[in-house]
Amino acid sequence: DVSGALCISQAWPGMARTIYNDHKRFLETYLTPHPGFFFTGDGVYRTSEGYYQLTGRLDDIISISGHRLGTAEVEDVVNHHVAVAESAVIGYPHEIKGEGKMLSFLPQNISWGYGTAEALAGELRELISKKIAKYAVPDYIQVTHQLPKTRSG
């Protein structure tokens, strides 16, 4: 069982060879971080049986009072709650901590049966505190009806 950066040791057909009009950026982004390997930018967990699980983008890191925390870590914990369909964590500038974080989530359905949004937010705070750490608990938690998506979904 080990976690780390997902890197590729050999080229494959269709592999990117540059960034249009910025080859230097291509080299710095994909080849310099781990010399001899193509760095995908993703984190990965490998089980003792040899199975791989992508854990999220490594560049989605928030630094809170000196603690580096991936947004995907918090989202993964929150998404295991039965009342949560999906979630998103974002960072924002914070005067004291450097960065703070905000959690938005979609409930499984409108009649989730967990009382008020504040009660569910309390459960999510407790869950994050227990599974990760107290510093990982978001400053703000909001219920939303839609999360923004990238072009790829």
Buried (B, 14 or more C-beta within 10 A) or exposed (E): EEEEBBBEEEEEEEEEEEBEEEEEEBEEBBEEBBEEBBBBBBBBBBEEEEEEEEBBBBEBBBEBEEBEBBBBBBBBBBBEBEBBEBBBBBBEEBEEBBBBBBBBBBBBEEEBEBEEBEEBBBBBBEBBBEBBEEBBBBEEBEBBEEEEEEEEE
